[in-house]
């Protein structure tokens, strides 16, 4: 069988992404070369780098936009199947979590901005609403952060019973609620306000305080506590 002339194996050693990373540093590689390492191999007519360039074109050569694409979006490119799409999605999620973790430098939560940047980084790329809860101990240190529910483009439903059950499991004495607005609009809806009040009132029976409800998007965050509506 004739060797695939589009194979990266036929390139000069210094031009192959993996060898280039080994001999130099990751920062010396282009975005397409780094993606090609994740993709691993190309097709009969295209190299892994070619597929990576197509993937970047799909996201307008913007890594922030790439993070918003779904597995189905990745698989629109001929040569990127489910396995490659999952690898890319996993790498992007690790990057997102690393960015989020870097924003959470203060283990003790004293005000909204101590946790808002972390939650913003965690939820900003999703094109559907997700509802997260931060569980805190008596010293206002974080015991646990968990995504409670996922919804559609315009909303999600968070069950107070599930939230309070998890709060008891985590031995939390206070909570911070959070959800994202994919539209970018940070203004809380009437439903957001009603749900916050419902969870707050239910939590009182268990001596658990709701400290804040944050709405996050790419553009920033809205704090119920800061605005005096909690």
N, C-alpha and C positions, 0 to 999 in steps of 0.2 A: 504494500500500500504506500502510495506516495505521501511523503511527509507534508503536513499542512504548512504552506508557505506563510500563512498568517500567524503561525505560532510564535509566542514570545521567545521560545527556545532558540529561534533562528536569529534573534537580535544579538547585537554586541553585548557582552557580559555587563558592561557598565550601564547599559540602557535598560536592563531588565529590572523591574520594580523591586523584587525581593533582594536581588544581589546589590542593587543600589542602596537599599536600606541597610543591608549588612555592612557594606563598605563605607557608607557615609553616616547620615543621621536621618531620622524620620522627617525632620523639617526640610530636608533637601528635596523631598519628593513632592510632586504636584498632587492636587486633589484627585485627579484621575488615576494617577499611579497608586495612591493609597487605596482607592476603591478597587483597583485592579487586583491588588493583593487579596482583598476580601472575595472578589469574584473568582479568583484562582485560575480559571481557564476560559478561553473563548469558544467560538464556534468554528465551523469549517471556513467561513469567510471573514471572521472578525476576531481580533485579539481581545484579551480581557481589558486592555486599555481602551480599545474602541468601544466596548460595551460600557465601560465606566464613563467615557465622554458622552455617550448617548444618555446615560442616567443623569449626568449633570445638566445636559441640555433640557431634560424633562423638568428639572428644578430651576431653570434659568441661571445655571452656574452659581447657585446660591446654596451653601450648605445649610443655612437656616431653613430654607424652603424644602431642601432634601429631607430634613428631619420630620417634615409634616406629611410626607408621602406614605402611602400604605403599601402592604405587600402586593396588592393587586396592581397598584401603580408601577412598582418595580417590574412586575411580571409582564407589563405591556411591551417591554423591550424584548425582542426575539433574541434568545440566548440567555436570558435570566429567568431561570425556573424557580420553583418553590424553595429549594435548598439555598440557592444564592440569595434570594430575596430575604429569607430568614436570617442569614448571616449578616447581611447589610443592616437589617432592622435591629438586630441584637447589638451591633457595633454602635449604631446611632443612639440606642437606648443607654448603653454604657456611658457614652459621651454626655448624654443629657443628665444622667445621675451624677457623674463626676462634677459637672457644672453646678448642679443643685447642691451637692455636698460641700462644694467650695464656698457657697453662699451662707452655709450654716456654721458660722464660726463661734457663735455664742451658745453654749449649752443651756444657759438660763434665759428664759423668755421674759423680758420685762416690758416690751412694747411691740407693736405690730410689725415694725420693720425688722425685728430680730428673727422672724420666721417668714415674712412675706416674700423675700427674695428667693428663699429656698423653694417655697411652694410655687412661685411664679416660674422658676426654672424647671420644676418637675412637671408642670401641667401645661405650659405655654404652647407646645407644638401640637396638641391634640385638636382635631377638628370636630370633636364631640365633647359634651360636658362630662366632667368627672368630679366626684365629690370625695374629698379627703378629710380626715380628722387627725388632729395632733393630740395625743394623750399625754398629759403632764402630771407629775407627782407634786407633793406638797411644796417642794422647793422650786417649783416652776421649771423643772428640768424635764426634757422630753423622754418619756418612756417608750413611745412607739408612734409611728406615723403610718396610716393605712388608707388606701383607696377603698371607700365603702361601696360606691356604686358608679356605674357608667351609664350615660344616657345618649340622647340624640344630639343633633346640632343645636336644638333650641332649648333643651332642658334635661334634667336628670332628677330622679327621685331618691331621697335618702330616708330610710326608715329609722325613726328615733329609737325603736326597740333594738335594732341591730347595733346602732351606735352606742347605746347605753350598756348593752350586753358586753360589747367589746371593751367599754370603759371599765367595767367591773373586772373583766378578765385581766386587764392591764394594771389594775389597782390605781386607776387615775382619779385624781381629785378635781381636775379641771380639764376643759377641752378647748381647742380652737378648731372651728369649722372652716372649710375652704372649698370653693369650687371655681372652675374656670369659665370664662365666657369666650367661646371661639370667635364671636363676632367682633371682639375687641371693646365692646361697650361695657364699661365698668359699673354703670348704674344698676343697683339691685332692683329686681322686679318685685311686684306685690307678692308673688309666690315665694321669692327668696326671703322676704321679711316675715311672712307667715310661718315658713318652715323654721326659721331661726327662733322665733318666739315659741313655737311648739316644742322644739328640742330643749330650749332653755327652761321652760316650765316643767317639762318631764324630768329633766336632770335634777331639779331642785329636790324632788322627792327622795333622791339618792345622795343628797348633799354633794352633788357634783356641779361645779360652776362652768358656764360657757363664757369664756373670756372674750372671744371675738369670733366674727365670721368674716373671712376674707374672700373677696372676688378678685381673681387674677386674670391677666391677659398679657399679650406681648407688650402692651403700652404701660403696664404698671399694675397697681392694685387698689382696691377699695376696702377700707376697714370699717365695719359696723361700729366698733368701739371708738375709733378715732372720730367718727362722725356723730357720736352720741345717740345712736339709734338702737343700741343693744339693750 
